[in-house]
Amino acid sequence: MPEFGALSVLPPLLAIVLAIVTRRPMLSLFLGIWSGAIIYTESLGIAQTFDWIVSGIIADDGFYVEILLFTLLLGSGVALIWRLGGATAVRRWATANLQTRRNVGLTTWLLGMLLFFDDYANTAIVGSTMRELSDQLRISREKLSYIVDSTSAPVATIGLSSWVAFQLSLIADAYNGLDGVSETPTAFETFVSSIPFNTYSLLAIVMVGIIVYTGRDYGEMLTAEHRAWSSGKVNRDDAQPLQEVEKDLGEPIEDKPMLRTFFGPVAVLLAVTLAGAVWTGHQSWLSAQAEAGAPTAFGAAADETGTVQVLVDIVGSGNFTSSLIWGSFAMVATAIAIGIAYDLFDLSEGVETVLDGFRLMLTAVTILVLAWGISSTTDALGTGDFVAGVVGSSIPAELLPLVIVFVSAFVAFTMGSSWATMTIVTPIAITVAFEMTGTFEPMPVVVGAVFSGAIFGDHTSPISDTSVLSSTFTGADLIDHVRTQFYYAGTVMAVVVVCYLLYGFLEVPPLVFLPLGFVLLVGLVYALSELDARRRGVEPVVSNVPQEDRESVSARESTTDSTE
């Protein structure tokens, strides 16, 4: 492959800068891909660059197609639930039971932690479930999108999920690639030990809880929350939400608003997806065990390697993309069956709603394709390898975790993909750590640092697929979501830096630096919210603003924003 050096960083940076400045992510992503095609083909010819884009970038092995199909079907499921009045039933129930902004935020946060098996399904279910209620309580779409995004991917890096299985395979491959090493720890052992060092993910989840429980905000999120609370505008006036159910689907059927029209299809989605993942994983596990001459009976395998290890192997071997398609199709079929059974619509109206759901997701699907395109472009140009190679091995061992975090963050920020980042950085980081120390002792912190940096890069990048889907299912403007989330992600990363420095130079263990990180986050949230609110002349907690003062607050903030 040709060497492009620093030029390889230009396309993703161009796309990111343009997306932030112009607030037009699709145009920005396309220009980033096109600039990458010009660099790779060394040609300004339109025919040559487009041929390269189509043949080398858009083509894939089927994974992207499966994700797109899942996304379209999920959009249809959301459309059907809306049409059947499921969202109306949930809103009425929640209004009677979750009567405060704090309760709604905490419920969203808890749901995000419970749906740990896949970040895509997590954002879709939690975002679409809580959107209507959060609107009713005047929670900004930016805030809802932050809660969803900053819970889904971090949780997926810790629980039994496709993320964990993927990282386990990378660790095992990196260990096998070490020269002259006969005995290594198991990948599972390294992963489990790395969880306390996955500091960004752990503290990001905690940060969401702190923000929601205290009700305190700062940065652009404070502006967004005061706008929503004072004027009822959950999105700013010129925002471009990736999904607007109300405008695209019209009024729901409210003759028989029933909770079963919401929870029935969602429960089927979860059940079929998980069952599919376990079934496909079990089939793959049996084949792998047979090829290795290992026990194929669950009990015998558990006695040999441990029950948890076998469960991780089975779930991790599952085909999650196919399972998500099966689950989302079952969700659509269930919703149509409910509509017909309760005489809410006929089959033709159900099919028409399915097509409406497809149309609802077209913008998100377009941005997803472009985001994958820029990721493939950077892969073809060797962006990740260049960034990782710049670091080299001439760094103090005490700073290694911190360097890995920032390298992973930059790669994820520019590529828009945590998985691509882990693929590139994990083997390099493990090799460098082993060459520096000659032992496997630093491997847990190395693996945790890769996860931390990859998730942070995703949370701050407007070309990240998880950012796109979080914005889509919460109905937020993509760039507004990234801009408001950046303040909180940056705060968490600042605390991560402190934790890694304490570990590197003072050997402070996670049992100490994680609680310290929590205390630092609480202190920073209180301090930054007070300072920012004082500067703007508003309350740091929007619910402290009396009902009768909402319009005056809105007017004062409009004046403040125009003078900044």
C-alpha positions, 0 to 999 in steps of 0.5 A, spaced: 500 500 500 502 506 498 505 511 504 501 517 504 504 520 511 500 526 514 496 527 508 492 521 510 489 525 516 487 531 511 480 527 509 477 526 516 479 533 519 476 536 513 470 532 514 470 534 521 471 541 520 466 542 515 461 539 519 462 543 525 462 550 521 457 549 516 452 544 520 451 540 513 454 533 515 452 530 509 456 535 504 462 535 509 462 527 509 462 527 502 467 532 501 472 528 505 471 522 502 472 525 495 478 529 498 481 522 500 479 519 493 484 525 490 489 523 494 489 516 493 488 516 486 493 522 485 488 525 480 483 530 479 479 527 474 471 526 476 471 519 473 477 516 476 475 519 483 468 516 483 470 509 480 475 509 486 469 511 491 464 506 488 469 500 487 474 501 493 470 504 499 462 503 498 463 495 497 463 491 503 462 484 505 455 485 507 456 488 514 454 495 512 448 492 508 445 488 514 446 494 519 442 499 514 437 493 513 436 493 521 436 501 521 430 501 516 426 496 519 427 499 526 425 506 523 419 502 520 418 499 527 418 506 530 413 508 525 408 503 527 408 504 534 407 511 533 401 510 528 398 505 533 398 510 539 404 506 543 408 513 544 401 516 546 400 510 551 407 511 554 406 518 555 400 518 559 403 512 563 409 516 564 406 523 566 402 519 571 408 516 574 414 520 572 412 527 573 419 530 574 425 531 569 430 528 574 425 521 574 425 521 566 432 522 566 434 517 571 429 512 567 433 513 561 440 512 564 437 506 567 434 503 561 441 505 557 445 500 562 440 495 562 440 494 554 447 493 554 448 487 549 448 492 543 449 500 542 445 500 536 439 497 539 440 501 545 440 508 542 434 506 538 430 503 543 431 508 549 431 514 544 425 512 541 422 510 548 423 516 552 423 522 546 415 524 547 416 524 555 422 528 555 419 533 550 413 533 554 417 535 560 421 540 556 428 536 556 432 539 550 433 533 545 440 535 546 440 533 553 436 526 551 441 525 546 447 526 550 444 521 555 443 516 550 449 516 547 454 517 553 450 510 556 450 506 550 457 505 547 460 505 554 456 500 557 457 495 551 464 495 552 463 492 559 457 487 558 456 481 554 456 484 547 459 484 540 464 489 542 467 485 548 467 479 543 471 483 538 476 486 543 477 479 545 479 476 538 484 482 537 487 481 544 488 474 542 491 475 535 496 480 538 498 475 543 499 470 538 503 475 534 508 476 539 515 473 537 518 468 541 513 468 547 510 461 548 506 462 554 501 468 555 495 470 559 488 468 556 484 474 552 478 473 557 483 474 563 486 480 560 479 483 558 476 482 565 482 485 568 482 491 564 475 493 566 477 498 571 482 501 567 476 502 561 476 509 565 473 513 560 467 508 559 466 507 567 466 515 568 462 517 562 456 512 565 457 515 572 457 522 569 450 521 566 448 519 572 451 526 576 448 530 570 441 527 571 441 527 578 443 534 580 440 537 574 446 541 573 448 543 566 454 548 563 457 549 556 452 549 550 448 544 554 446 549 559 443 554 553 439 548 550 436 546 557 434 553 558 431 554 551 427 548 552 425 550 559 423 557 558 420 556 551 418 549 550 423 549 544 426 542 544 430 543 538 433 550 536 429 554 531 434 552 525 436 545 527 435 540 522 433 533 526 435 527 523 428 524 524 421 528 526 416 523 527 411 528 528 412 531 521 413 525 517 408 521 520 402 525 522 397 524 528 397 517 531 391 513 532 389 515 539 382 511 539 385 505 543 392 508 546 395 501 549 401 500 553 402 493 549 402 497 542 409 499 545 412 494 549 409 488 545 414 490 539 419 492 543 419 486 547 419 481 541 425 485 538 429 484 544 427 477 545 428 475 538 435 479 537 438 475 544 435 468 542 438 469 535 445 471 538 445 466 543 443 461 537 448 463 532 453 463 537 452 456 540 453 454 533 459 457 532 462 455 538 460 448 537 464 448 530 470 452 534 470 446 539 470 441 535 475 443 530 480 444 536 478 437 539 475 441 545 469 439 549 462 440 546 458 439 552 457 446 556 458 442 562 464 439 560 467 446 557 465 450 563 469 445 568 475 446 563 475 453 562 469 456 567 462 458 566 463 465 565 468 464 559 464 459 556 458 464 556 462 470 553 465 465 548 458 463 546 455 470 546 461 473 543 461 468 537 454 470 535 452 473 529 449 480 532 447 483 525 443 478 523 440 477 529 438 484 529 435 484 523 431 478 525 429 482 531 427 488 528 423 484 522 419 480 528 418 487 531 415 490 525 411 483 524 408 484 531 406 491 531 402 490 524 399 484 527 397 488 533 394 493 529 390 488 525 388 484 531 385 491 535 382 493 528 386 499 529 388 499 521 388 494 516 394 490 512 395 496 507 395 501 512 400 497 516 404 496 510 404 504 508 406 505 515 412 501 514 414 504 508 413 511 511 418 508 516 423 507 511 422 514 508 423 516 516 430 513 516 433 516 509 437 521 512 440 517 517 442 512 512 445 517 508 449 519 513 451 512 516 453 510 509 457 517 508 460 516 515 462 509 513 465 511 507 470 516 510 472 511 515 474 506 509 477 512 506 482 513 512 483 506 512 485 506 505 490 511 506 493 508 512 490 514 517 490 510 523 497 506 522 500 513 521 497 516 527 499 510 531 506 510 528 508 517 530 507 515 537 513 510 536 516 507 543 520 512 545 516 514 551 516 513 558 512 507 561 509 511 566 505 515 560 504 509 556 496 509 558 495 516 557 499 516 550 494 510 548 488 514 550 490 520 546 492 516 540 486 512 540 481 518 541 484 521 535 484 515 531 476 514 533 475 522 532 478 522 525 475 515 523 468 515 526 469 508 528 471 505 535 471 498 532 476 501 526 480 504 532 480 498 536 483 494 530 488 499 529 491 501 536 490 494 540 495 490 536 500 496 536 499 498 543 500 491 546 506 490 542 509 496 544 507 495 551 511 488 551 517 491 548 518 496 553 517 492 559 518 484 557 512 482 561 504 482 560 503 486 567 501 492 563 496 489 558 490 490 562 491 498 563 493 498 555 487 494 553 482 499 558 486 505 555 484 503 548 477 502 549 477 509 553 480 513 547 476 509 542 469 511 546 471 518 547 473 519 540 466 517 538 463 521 543 466 528 540 466 526 533 460 528 528 462 523 523 461 517 528 456 512 527 453 512 534 453 519 534 448 519 528 444 514 531 443 517 537 441 523 534 436 520 529 432 516 534 432 522 539 430 527 534 436 531 535 440 535 530 447 531 529 452 537 530 448 540 536 448 533 539 456 533 538 457 540 540 453 540 547 456 533 549 463 535 547 463 539 554 461 533 558 466 528 554 471 533 555 470 533 563 470 526 563 477 525 559 480 531 564 479 526 570 481 520 566 488 524 565 488 525 572 487 518 574 492 515 569 497 520 571 496 517 578 496 510 576 503 511 572 507 515 577 504 514 583 501 507 582 495 508 585 490 502 583 483 503 580 480 501 587 482 508 589 483 512 583 476 511 580 472 513 587 477 519 586 474 520 579 467 520 581 469 525 587 472 530 582 466 529 577 461 531 582 466 537 584 467 539 577 460 539 575 458 543 581 463 548 579 463 549 572 455 549 572 455 555 577 461 559 574 457 558 567 450 560 570 453 566 573 457 568 567 450 567 563 446 570 568 441 564 569 440 558 574 445 552 573 439 548 574 433 550 569 428 546 574 429 552 579 426 557 574 419 558 576 414 557 571 412 564 571 419 567 569 420 562 563 418 567 558 423 573 561 429 568 562 428 566 554 428 573 552 434 574 557 438 569 554 436 571 547 439 577 548 445 574 551 446 569 545 446 575 540 452 579 544 456 573 545 
